[in-house]
Amino acid sequence: VRVALYVLDKNCTDPRTIARDLGLKSIEAANRALQYWSGAGLLEPDRGAPAAAAPEQKPAAEIDLAAINDPYVAVLCQEAQAALGRALGRSEMLRLVGLYLNDGWQPDVILTCCAEAARQNRPTAAAVCRELQRWREAGVETGEDAERYLKQEALRAQRWAQTAALFGAGADKLTRWERTAITRWYEEWGFDDAMIEEALLHAEAHRTVRYVDGILRAWRAQGLLTVDAVRGKGQLAGSNILSTGVRPAAATAKKDLFHADWNAVFDDEPEE
């Protein structure tokens, strides 16, 4: 509705101008609105069809850098090479400019992504395009969104590495399902490092991510969200049963949910 009122008031259907004046998240948002009102009959073909047409990727060869009167383009071309740590060819340069002119990405977000691609040792325009696609799927639109996203990804990577070390493996050995499970333990279920270590004590010889996932799932279902709560149930006495190798008689004699075959019980999430 804001776009429609703007078009009626300003007689302007340029998506870039609309996005800037109305403070929209991206040029793509303005394009979608124009496309909607064109279909509704508000925009006549000779007035709004070009701007309201479905956005298509403009071939890189059609972009004439010398003819673009936009100071951000020059800044983007210069700073992108600095962020990637290498000189870019014309085709790569045009591809990055297309992210700004055609896909609606702001220059600061593109440059942030260039720096991230270089950090991952993938300093190419193609890698930047693929990474930005993932960012958009995650809801990233602004520079602030990108910073939050990168902090979250760094924290997840740290947790994967720490947890993999507890299992005696490297983070690069984790499968996608295992990384998703570990992320779920922390972000959805609210468990901390101490609870993961406690679950490993209960797992004993079954030290796999899937088995520990079953234990944590059972604890969450029972409302046992802290180490004290788990030990208060009488399932584990002492700070570390591995230090003695002996489980207290009461706990040993008591057959409970913590000694079930979790690999068989929790098999509802196929590993990718």
Contacts in CASP RR format, 6 or more apart in sequence:
PFRMAT RR
TARGET T0000
AUTHOR 0000-0000-0000
METHOD contacts of the structure
MODEL  1
VRVALYVLDKNCTDPRTIARDLGLKSIEAANRALQYWSGAGLLEPDRGAP
AAAAPEQKPAAEIDLAAINDPYVAVLCQEAQAALGRALGRSEMLRLVGLY
LNDGWQPDVILTCCAEAARQNRPTAAAVCRELQRWREAGVETGEDAERYL
KQEALRAQRWAQTAALFGAGADKLTRWERTAITRWYEEWGFDDAMIEEAL
LHAEAHRTVRYVDGILRAWRAQGLLTVDAVRGKGQLAGSNILSTGVRPAA
ATAKKDLFHADWNAVFDDEPEE
2 22 0 8 1.000
3 18 0 8 1.000
3 22 0 8 1.000
3 30 0 8 1.000
3 33 0 8 1.000
3 34 0 8 1.000
3 37 0 8 1.000
4 33 0 8 1.000
4 37 0 8 1.000
4 42 0 8 1.000
6 12 0 8 1.000
6 18 0 8 1.000
6 21 0 8 1.000
6 22 0 8 1.000
7 13 0 8 1.000
7 18 0 8 1.000
7 34 0 8 1.000
7 37 0 8 1.000
7 42 0 8 1.000
7 43 0 8 1.000
10 21 0 8 1.000
12 18 0 8 1.000
13 34 0 8 1.000
13 43 0 8 1.000
13 47 0 8 1.000
13 48 0 8 1.000
13 50 0 8 1.000
13 51 0 8 1.000
13 52 0 8 1.000
14 51 0 8 1.000
15 27 0 8 1.000
15 30 0 8 1.000
15 31 0 8 1.000
15 34 0 8 1.000
15 51 0 8 1.000
16 27 0 8 1.000
16 30 0 8 1.000
18 24 0 8 1.000
18 30 0 8 1.000
18 33 0 8 1.000
18 34 0 8 1.000
19 26 0 8 1.000
19 27 0 8 1.000
19 29 0 8 1.000
19 30 0 8 1.000
19 104 0 8 1.000
22 30 0 8 1.000
24 30 0 8 1.000
25 141 0 8 1.000
25 142 0 8 1.000
26 104 0 8 1.000
26 105 0 8 1.000
26 141 0 8 1.000
27 103 0 8 1.000
27 104 0 8 1.000
28 55 0 8 1.000
28 103 0 8 1.000
28 104 0 8 1.000
31 51 0 8 1.000
31 52 0 8 1.000
31 55 0 8 1.000
34 43 0 8 1.000
34 48 0 8 1.000
34 51 0 8 1.000
34 52 0 8 1.000
35 52 0 8 1.000
35 53 0 8 1.000
35 54 0 8 1.000
37 43 0 8 1.000
37 52 0 8 1.000
38 48 0 8 1.000
38 49 0 8 1.000
38 52 0 8 1.000
38 53 0 8 1.000
39 52 0 8 1.000
43 49 0 8 1.000
43 51 0 8 1.000
43 52 0 8 1.000
55 102 0 8 1.000
57 102 0 8 1.000
57 103 0 8 1.000
58 98 0 8 1.000
58 101 0 8 1.000
58 102 0 8 1.000
60 91 0 8 1.000
60 94 0 8 1.000
60 95 0 8 1.000
60 98 0 8 1.000
61 94 0 8 1.000
63 94 0 8 1.000
63 97 0 8 1.000
63 98 0 8 1.000
63 101 0 8 1.000
65 73 0 8 1.000
65 77 0 8 1.000
65 93 0 8 1.000
65 94 0 8 1.000
65 97 0 8 1.000
68 97 0 8 1.000
68 101 0 8 1.000
70 101 0 8 1.000
72 100 0 8 1.000
72 107 0 8 1.000
73 97 0 8 1.000
73 100 0 8 1.000
73 101 0 8 1.000
75 107 0 8 1.000
76 96 0 8 1.000
76 97 0 8 1.000
76 100 0 8 1.000
76 107 0 8 1.000
76 110 0 8 1.000
76 111 0 8 1.000
77 88 0 8 1.000
77 93 0 8 1.000
77 96 0 8 1.000
77 97 0 8 1.000
79 107 0 8 1.000
79 111 0 8 1.000
79 114 0 8 1.000
80 88 0 8 1.000
80 93 0 8 1.000
80 96 0 8 1.000
80 110 0 8 1.000
80 111 0 8 1.000
80 114 0 8 1.000
81 87 0 8 1.000
81 88 0 8 1.000
83 111 0 8 1.000
83 114 0 8 1.000
83 115 0 8 1.000
83 118 0 8 1.000
84 114 0 8 1.000
84 117 0 8 1.000
84 118 0 8 1.000
84 123 0 8 1.000
84 124 0 8 1.000
84 128 0 8 1.000
85 118 0 8 1.000
85 123 0 8 1.000
86 123 0 8 1.000
88 96 0 8 1.000
88 125 0 8 1.000
91 125 0 8 1.000
92 124 0 8 1.000
92 125 0 8 1.000
93 125 0 8 1.000
95 125 0 8 1.000
95 126 0 8 1.000
95 129 0 8 1.000
96 110 0 8 1.000
96 114 0 8 1.000
96 125 0 8 1.000
96 128 0 8 1.000
99 105 0 8 1.000
99 110 0 8 1.000
99 128 0 8 1.000
99 129 0 8 1.000
99 132 0 8 1.000
100 106 0 8 1.000
100 107 0 8 1.000
100 110 0 8 1.000
103 132 0 8 1.000
105 132 0 8 1.000
106 142 0 8 1.000
106 143 0 8 1.000
108 143 0 8 1.000
109 132 0 8 1.000
109 135 0 8 1.000
109 140 0 8 1.000
109 141 0 8 1.000
109 142 0 8 1.000
109 143 0 8 1.000
109 145 0 8 1.000
109 146 0 8 1.000
110 128 0 8 1.000
110 132 0 8 1.000
112 143 0 8 1.000
112 146 0 8 1.000
112 147 0 8 1.000
112 150 0 8 1.000
113 128 0 8 1.000
113 131 0 8 1.000
113 132 0 8 1.000
113 135 0 8 1.000
113 146 0 8 1.000
114 123 0 8 1.000
114 128 0 8 1.000
116 131 0 8 1.000
116 150 0 8 1.000
117 123 0 8 1.000
117 124 0 8 1.000
117 127 0 8 1.000
117 128 0 8 1.000
117 131 0 8 1.000
120 127 0 8 1.000
135 145 0 8 1.000
135 146 0 8 1.000
135 149 0 8 1.000
138 149 0 8 1.000
139 145 0 8 1.000
139 149 0 8 1.000
140 146 0 8 1.000
140 149 0 8 1.000
156 179 0 8 1.000
156 183 0 8 1.000
157 171 0 8 1.000
159 182 0 8 1.000
159 183 0 8 1.000
159 186 0 8 1.000
160 171 0 8 1.000
160 174 0 8 1.000
160 179 0 8 1.000
160 182 0 8 1.000
160 183 0 8 1.000
161 170 0 8 1.000
161 171 0 8 1.000
162 193 0 8 1.000
163 182 0 8 1.000
163 196 0 8 1.000
163 209 0 8 1.000
164 170 0 8 1.000
164 171 0 8 1.000
164 173 0 8 1.000
164 174 0 8 1.000
166 196 0 8 1.000
166 197 0 8 1.000
166 200 0 8 1.000
167 200 0 8 1.000
167 207 0 8 1.000
167 208 0 8 1.000
167 209 0 8 1.000
174 182 0 8 1.000
174 209 0 8 1.000
175 271 0 8 1.000
175 272 0 8 1.000
176 272 0 8 1.000
177 269 0 8 1.000
177 270 0 8 1.000
177 271 0 8 1.000
177 272 0 8 1.000
178 209 0 8 1.000
178 210 0 8 1.000
178 271 0 8 1.000
181 209 0 8 1.000
181 210 0 8 1.000
181 213 0 8 1.000
181 269 0 8 1.000
182 209 0 8 1.000
185 191 0 8 1.000
185 195 0 8 1.000
185 196 0 8 1.000
185 213 0 8 1.000
185 216 0 8 1.000
186 192 0 8 1.000
189 216 0 8 1.000
189 220 0 8 1.000
190 225 0 8 1.000
191 216 0 8 1.000
191 220 0 8 1.000
191 225 0 8 1.000
194 227 0 8 1.000
195 216 0 8 1.000
195 219 0 8 1.000
195 225 0 8 1.000
195 226 0 8 1.000
195 227 0 8 1.000
195 230 0 8 1.000
196 212 0 8 1.000
196 216 0 8 1.000
198 227 0 8 1.000
198 230 0 8 1.000
198 236 0 8 1.000
199 212 0 8 1.000
199 215 0 8 1.000
199 216 0 8 1.000
199 219 0 8 1.000
200 207 0 8 1.000
200 212 0 8 1.000
201 236 0 8 1.000
201 240 0 8 1.000
201 241 0 8 1.000
201 242 0 8 1.000
202 215 0 8 1.000
202 235 0 8 1.000
202 236 0 8 1.000
202 258 0 8 1.000
203 211 0 8 1.000
203 212 0 8 1.000
203 215 0 8 1.000
206 262 0 8 1.000
206 263 0 8 1.000
208 263 0 8 1.000
210 262 0 8 1.000
210 263 0 8 1.000
210 266 0 8 1.000
210 271 0 8 1.000
211 262 0 8 1.000
211 263 0 8 1.000
213 262 0 8 1.000
213 266 0 8 1.000
214 262 0 8 1.000
214 265 0 8 1.000
214 266 0 8 1.000
215 258 0 8 1.000
215 262 0 8 1.000
217 266 0 8 1.000
218 257 0 8 1.000
218 258 0 8 1.000
218 260 0 8 1.000
218 262 0 8 1.000
219 225 0 8 1.000
219 230 0 8 1.000
222 233 0 8 1.000
222 257 0 8 1.000
223 229 0 8 1.000
224 230 0 8 1.000
224 233 0 8 1.000
230 236 0 8 1.000
231 237 0 8 1.000
231 238 0 8 1.000
234 250 0 8 1.000
234 251 0 8 1.000
234 254 0 8 1.000
235 251 0 8 1.000
235 256 0 8 1.000
235 258 0 8 1.000
236 247 0 8 1.000
236 251 0 8 1.000
237 247 0 8 1.000
237 248 0 8 1.000
237 250 0 8 1.000
237 251 0 8 1.000
241 247 0 8 1.000
END
